[in-house]
Amino acid sequence: MDPRVEQFMAQIISKNPGENEFHQAVQEVAESLIPYVEEHPKYEHAKILERIAEPERVVLFRVPWLDDKGEIQINKGFRIEMNSAIGPYKGGLRFHPTVNLGVLKFLAFEQVFKNSLTTLPMGGGKGGSDFDPKGKSDNEVMRFCQSFMTELYRHIGPNTDVPAGDIGVGGREIGFLFGQYKRLRNEFTGVLTGKGIEWGGSLIRPEATGYGTVYFAAEMLKTRGMDFKGKTVTVSGSGNVAQYATEKVTELGGKVVTLSDSGGFIHDPGGIDPGKLAYIIELKNIKRGRIREYAEKYRADFHEGSRPWGIKCDIALPCATENEINEEEAKTLVANGCICVSEGANMPSTPGAIEIYMDKKILYGPGKAANAGGVAVSGLEMSQNSLRMPWTREEVDKRLQETMINIHKTTVKYGKESDDFINYVNGANIGGFVKVADAMLAQGVV
């Protein structure tokens, strides 16, 4: 490790002990930014990197709620308001048993750079709870969401902090959260994104992250004179991101052969066509079933407790969760002929995996660039709420494509190396940093 990065990380680890995911995210950014900052003394003198790695505000609270048996349950609630230099805090809420302070700080930190890359006026934040919606009734989820928002509402607002969904927080949860916010504040406002289309939501929002990940991959492929036609694609996850990444890959002529959930993954060599995808969307979004059921229905292979990165592919789209591709799995991907990895999840590749991508010079789109489509359309939803005017599906999709193309241009601008290899990691980190850093300089020591 570069001694400068090592010294910087020693300070971060000392101040934030035990927060491994946060340390990982900061180190990945620091490795790109410390050499850049030293070439631009104005950032070093103002200690921008040290300040950007410290949340502006951290809110922790308890969430008591009644289950269907009448028993009191207690969960932790969090909101990390990381950086507001370029706009209100913006980032999702995650409901999952693995949620803790370190995980949310990593996500909020990543969000700062991701939101900056969209060029929209949004700061970075993230929040959630260790509550698990799986296995809960609609009434239990509603009671939890109402209790959660009863505390959170005092810390958010359309010009302060605008949460959205993430793992475990879909349309149902956003509806319950918004209903409680409206009840408490007595106002109908764009305080949450990912809302239903009938009450302030944006067309394309459920599809946006998955579509955007594929659009970014398509731009990367163009740099080598390629596209999705005829390509075999492995996708992890089976939620919104994975579903709509699959849909867009199929539209562009590729063939998706895997999807997964926490129980394992399915491998369908014939490809997941629109009819099969419609079944998955109903299975996961409405019936809240397990991906194993797809294998039983369509006679596909089911690999229990495994991830899909051993399946031969041209393109890999990790759309599940952090650190889902390790170094050995990255080696297997490359050995099997994978030429492109575009991240639909946040930090799904471990540092060892990223080293393999860089060493083999495959196309690699890090999450803060490749999956920024979701928050980009959330920003467009905020604009529509402010205007009190909805936009058509075609208009939102066009703006999403333009945003992903522009993010790609930014990452190429800051990431192109002397041998013409595009280091998208450096490109995304530096490109996202500059806008936020310049805003922080302009606003003084705040």
N, C-alpha and C positions, 0 to 999 in steps of 0.2 A: 504494500500500500504506500502511496505517496506520503512522505512524512508530514506534509502540510495537511492532508486529509486526515491522517492519523491523529494529529494534534487537535484538529477541529472536532473530530468524532469523540475524542476523550472528554471534551467539554460537554458535548451533547449527552453522552452516556452518563456522565456524572450528574447532570441536572435531571435526567429522565431515566432513572434506573429501572431495569426490568422491562422496558417497553421495546421489545425486540423488533417488532414490525416497523415502529417509528424510526428506530436506529437504521434499519435497512433502507427505508425510503430516503432518509436524509443523506446517508452515505452515497447512495446512487446519484443523487443530485450534486452533492459536494464534489464528487470526482470530476464532474463536468464543469462545475462553476468556479472552483477555487483557482484554476489556471486562468480562466476568463476574467475573474474579479481582479487578479493581480495585474492583468494587462489594462485594467480600467480602475485606477486608484480611487476615483470618486466613490465607488461602491465599497471598496475596502476601508477607506477612511470613515465612512458612515456606518460601518459594520452592518450592512444590509443583510448579508447571509445569516449572521447571528440573529438578527431581529426577525427575519422571515421564518426561522426555525422555532421561534417562540410564539405560542398562541397569544392573540390579543386578549382572549377571554376563554375560560373553561367553566362550564356550568355542569354540576353533578347534582342529582336529586333522586329521591326515592319515588317509586311508583307503586302504591298499594292498590289492589283491585280484588273484586269478588269473583271466584270461579262459579261454575254452575252448581256446585255442591254447597254453596254458601260459605266456603272457606276463604279466608283472607290470604292472598298471595302478595309477595313483595319482590319487585325487581328494581334494578338500577336504571336511571335515565341519565343521558349525557347530551351535551351540545358543545362542540369545539368550534369557537369562532376564531379562525386562524388568522385571516388577513382581510382587511376591508379597504386597501389602498386604492383599488380601481372600481369598487362598487359594493353593494350590500353583500354580506356573507351568503354564499350559495353552495349547497351540497346536500346530499341525501341523508335519509334516516335509515339505519339498518337495525332490524329486529332479529337477533340470532344469539344462541347461547354463547358463542365465542366472542361476543362484543365486550371489549374492555377499553380502558383509557388509551393504551398503546396502539391498539388497532384503529381507533377513531382518530387519533392524532396523525397516524400515517395517512389515513384516507383524507383528512382535512388538508394536510401538507401537500399531497398530490393534487388536490382539488384547486389549490391556489394557482399552480402552473397550468393545469388543464383549462381552467376558466379564462386565464390570460390568453392562452393560445386561440380561443374562439374569437378574440377581439371584442367580445361583448362586455359591457360594464358590470362584471360580477366578481366579487371577492370570493374567498374560499372558506368553507366550513363543512362540518360533518357531525352527525349525531346518531342517537339510537338507544337501544336497550338490550340487555341480555334476555329479554322475553323471547320465547319461541312460539310463533303462531301455529306451527305444525301440530296437528292433533287437537287444536282448540276449536270450540264452536264459534259461530259468527258472533253470538252474544258475548262470549268471553273476550274475543278480540275487540269488540266494540267497547266493553267496559275498560279493558286495558288502555286502549287508545284515548278514551275520554279522560282517564286519570293522568296519562302521560301528557296530554295537551293542557290539562288544568295547571300544570307547572310550567310547561314549555312556553305557553302563549305570552307570558310576560317578557320573554327574551327575544321574540321574533316579531317581524312585521314586514310589509312590502318594501320599505326603504331601509330596513335594518338587517334582516336575516330571512331568507326564503328557502326553507327546506323542500326536499323532494323525496322520492322513494329510493330504495336500494334493496339489498337482499332482505326478504321477509316483509317488505312494505310495498304492496302493489295497489291497484285501484281501490280495493276494499278498505285497506288501512288508511289510504289518503282521504277517502270519503269520510270515514269516522273522525279522523283528526281534524279535517276542515270543518265538519259540522260542529264540533266542540269549540273550535276557535271562533267561529261565527257567533255561537251562542254566548261565549264569554265576552267578546269584544263588541257585539252588536254591530257588526259591519261585514259587508261582503267585499272582500278584497283579494288581490292576487298574492296571498301569503304563502301558499303551497303550490308547487307545480306537480304535474302528473294527475291533475284533476280530471274528472269525467267530462266528456265533450259537451254534455248538456249544461254544465255549470262552471264554465270558464276554462276548460282544458283545451289543449291544442291537438289538432289532427297530426298524426305521425309521431306523437310523443312516445307511445309504447314501442314503436318500431325504431326510434331514433338511434339508440346506442348500437344495436345490431346492424342497422343499415350503415351507420357511420363507420363502423369497424371495417365493413366490406368496402365502402367507398375509399377509405384510406388505403386498404390493401391494394385496391385497383390502381390507385395512383402510384404506389410503390412498384407494382408490377410493370406499369408503363415505362418506368425508368430503364427497364431491361427489355423493352419491346414485347411484353407478354400481357395476357389478360386471364380471366377466369375460365374461358371456354375450354372444355375438356379436362379441367383440373379436378383431381380428387381432393376433398377437403375434410379434415377432421375438426369437429366442434365439440367443446366440452360445455357442460351445463344444459339445462332444458327450460330455463325461465325466459323472460322477455328477450334478453339480449341474444341468447342462443337461438331462440325461435325465429327471430327476424333476421339474424345473420344468415340462418339457413335459407329463409325465403329469398333474400337478396342474392345469395350465391347462386341459387337455382335460377333466378331471373337472368343472371349474367352468364349462364351456361356451365356453371360448375356442378359438381355432384358431392353433396354432404353425405358421409357414410357413418358418422357417429354422433351421439348425444349422450349426456350423462346426468346423474344426480348423486346424492350422497351415498346411494346404495351400490353404484357401479355404472357401467356404460353399456350401451347397445351398439352393435356393429351390423349395419345393413349394407352389404356390398352393392346391392342394386340401387342404392341411393334413397334418400328421404324426399320423396316427391311431394307436390302440393297436397295431395289427398292424405298422405301419411302425416304431413306436418299439421294439417287441420285436426287430425286425431290427437296429436301431441298437445296442441294448444288447448283442446277441450280437456284432455287428461290432466294437464298441469294447472291450468288457470281456473277451471270450473270444478272438476272432480277432485282436484288436489291429490292425484294418485302418484304412483311411482313409475319411473321409466322402464322398469322390468316388464310392466304390462304391455308395452309396445312390442317387446321381443316375443311375448306369448301370442299376441294378435297377428304379427306379421312374420313369425318364424325367423326372426333375426337372432344373432348370437347375443347373449347377455353375459358380461364379465363382472361378476360380483366383486365389490370392494376394490375395483381397479379404475385406472384413468386411461383415456384413449390414445395416449401418445406412442404406443407401440404399434399402432395400425399404420400401414404405409400410406403416405399422402404427399401431395404437392404443396399444400397450404394448410397451416394449423391456425385455428382461431380459438384460443383459450377464453371462454366466456363464463367461467364458474366463480372462482375466488382466488385469493392471494396465494402465491407459492405453490401452484398446482403443477408446475413443470420444473423438475429438479435437473441437476447437471446430467445425470445418467439418461433421463428421459429426453433431454435436448440432444444428447449424442445419438440416441436411437432415432429421433426425428430426422436429423441431418443424414445419418447413415442410410435411412430409408428413402432419401431423395427429397425431403422437404426443402423448399426454396424460399418460403415466406412464412413468418409468424406475425400476426396482427392481433393485438391484445384487446379483447372485448371486456375483460375483467380488469380490476385494479391490481397491479403488481403481481400477475400470475406466474411470472418467471423468477426463479431464485437468481441471486448474483452469479452462481456457477453456471446456470443455464444461459444467462446473458453473455457470459464470457465465451461460451461455445458459439453462439450466434455471431458474435463479433469476430472470433477467430476464423470461422468458416465463411465470413462475409456474406451471410444470407440476408435477405430483406427482413428487417425486424422493426415493427412499429410498436413502441412502448405505449402502455395504456393511457398516459396523460395526453398523448396525441391521438392514438388510434380510437379510443373510446369516448372522445370528447363530444361526439354527436348528440349524446343524451342530454348533457347539460347545455349544449348549444340550442337545442329545441326547447329546453326549459327556459332559456333566456328569451326565446321567441314567444313562448307562452306568457312570460312576464310582460313583454311588449304588447301583446294582444290584450291582456287584462288592463293595462294602462290606457290603451286606446278604446277599450270596450268594443273591440271589433275582431271577429274571427277571420282567419285566412283559410284559403282552400288547401286541400291536401297537396295539390300540385305546387302551390306557392311555397308551402312549408318544406316540401321535399326538395324543391329547387334551392331554397336557402340553405338547407342542410348540406346538399352536395357542394354548393359554393363554399360553405364554411370548411368542409373537410379538405377541399382542394386548396384553400388558402392556408390551412394548418400545415398541409403537406409542403407547400411552398416555403413557409416559415422554417420548417424543420430542415429542409434542403439548404436554405440560405445559411443557417448557423451550423449545419452538420456536415456539409460537403468537405471532404478531405483532399489532400494534394493528389492522391491517386484516383480521384473521382468517386471513391467509395463514399456513400452517404451514411454517416453515423447518426442515425435517427435519435439515439439516446442523447447525445450532445445537442443535437438540433432542437429537440423538444425542451430540454432543460434550460438551455440558454435562451431560446426563443420565448419561453414562458416567463423567464426571470426578468428580462430587460424591461418589459412594460411595467411590471409591478415595482421593480427597483427604482425606475425613473419616477414613478408616482410617489413612492416613499421619500425619495430625495426632495421632491417638490413640496411635500407636506411637512418637512422638518422632522424633528425627533419626537414622534408621537406613537 
